[in-house]
Amino acid sequence: MNILKNAKGTALTLAIEGRLDTTTAPKLEAVVKNELNDVKELTFDLSDLEYISSAGLRVLLSAQKIISKQGEMTVTGCSDDIMEIFDVTGFSDILNIR
């Protein structure tokens, strides 16, 4: 998994490439914890995400909880497979997906 960071002022975009699973989720979790201090607009670009497991979903939920106190989180670029996972797990009702 690769994480590409793009920060502009109080906006941060994290583009996730590859697989977000039990092995790679801690890497994203560390980035989320270290990068969100002054962020008001967090975007996860999942255009190049191939797979997300429950561990990856947990990191997104954690990021949502953190950012909801200081701004807004958006998820973009979901493939049909990723969107199906969000629908089945109910995350499509929790996350702001565009």
C-alpha positions as CSV (number, residue, x, y, z in Angstrom):
1,M,0.0,0.0,0.0
2,N,1.2,3.5,-0.8
3,I,-0.2,6.7,0.8
4,L,0.2,9.9,-1.2
5,K,-0.3,13.0,0.8
6,N,-1.3,16.4,-0.6
7,A,-1.7,19.2,1.9
8,K,-3.0,22.7,1.0
9,G,-3.6,25.0,3.9
10,T,-6.1,23.2,6.2
11,A,-7.0,20.7,3.5
12,L,-5.4,17.3,3.3
13,T,-5.9,14.6,0.7
14,L,-4.7,11.1,1.3
15,A,-4.6,9.0,-1.9
16,I,-4.5,5.3,-1.0
17,E,-3.0,2.8,-3.5
18,G,-3.1,-1.0,-3.3
19,R,-4.6,-3.0,-0.4
20,L,-5.8,-1.6,2.9
21,D,-5.9,-4.6,5.2
22,T,-4.6,-5.9,8.5
23,T,-1.0,-5.6,7.4
24,T,-1.2,-2.1,6.0
25,A,-3.9,-0.5,8.2
26,P,-1.4,0.5,11.0
27,K,0.6,2.5,8.4
28,L,-2.5,4.5,7.5
29,E,-3.6,4.8,11.1
30,A,-0.2,6.4,12.0
31,V,-0.5,8.9,9.2
32,V,-4.0,9.8,10.3
33,K,-3.0,10.3,13.9
34,N,0.1,12.4,12.9
35,E,-1.3,14.5,10.2
36,L,-4.8,15.7,11.3
37,N,-3.8,18.4,13.9
38,D,-4.8,21.5,11.8
39,V,-6.8,19.8,9.1
40,K,-10.4,21.0,8.5
41,E,-11.0,19.2,5.2
42,L,-9.8,15.6,5.0
43,T,-10.2,13.7,1.7
44,F,-9.5,10.0,1.2
45,D,-9.0,9.4,-2.6
46,L,-9.6,5.6,-3.1
47,S,-9.3,5.7,-6.9
48,D,-6.4,3.2,-6.8
49,L,-7.5,1.2,-3.8
50,E,-7.9,-2.5,-4.8
51,Y,-9.2,-3.9,-1.5
52,I,-10.3,-2.8,2.0
53,S,-10.7,-5.1,5.0
54,S,-12.4,-4.6,8.3
55,A,-9.0,-3.2,9.6
56,G,-9.1,-0.6,6.9
57,L,-12.7,0.3,7.6
58,R,-11.8,0.8,11.3
59,V,-9.1,3.3,10.3
60,L,-11.6,5.3,8.2
61,L,-14.1,5.3,11.0
62,S,-11.4,6.5,13.4
63,A,-10.4,9.3,11.0
64,Q,-14.1,10.2,10.7
65,K,-14.4,10.5,14.5
66,I,-11.3,12.7,14.8
67,I,-12.1,15.0,11.9
68,S,-15.8,15.4,12.9
69,K,-14.7,17.5,15.9
70,Q,-12.7,19.9,13.7
71,G,-14.0,19.7,10.2
72,E,-15.2,17.4,7.4
73,M,-14.1,14.2,5.8
74,T,-14.9,13.0,2.3
75,V,-14.2,9.8,0.5
76,T,-13.8,9.9,-3.3
77,G,-12.9,7.6,-6.2
78,C,-14.6,4.4,-4.9
79,S,-14.6,1.5,-7.3
80,D,-17.7,-0.7,-7.6
81,D,-16.0,-3.3,-5.4
82,I,-15.1,-0.8,-2.6
83,M,-18.5,0.8,-2.8
84,E,-20.1,-2.7,-2.4
85,I,-18.1,-3.2,0.8
86,F,-19.2,0.2,2.1
87,D,-22.9,-0.7,1.3
88,V,-22.8,-4.1,2.9
89,T,-21.1,-2.8,6.1
90,G,-23.3,0.3,6.3
91,F,-20.3,2.6,5.9
92,S,-22.1,4.2,2.9
93,D,-24.5,5.7,5.5
94,I,-21.7,6.9,7.8
95,L,-19.2,8.3,5.4
96,N,-19.5,11.3,3.1
97,I,-18.8,9.5,-0.2
98,R,-18.6,11.4,-3.5
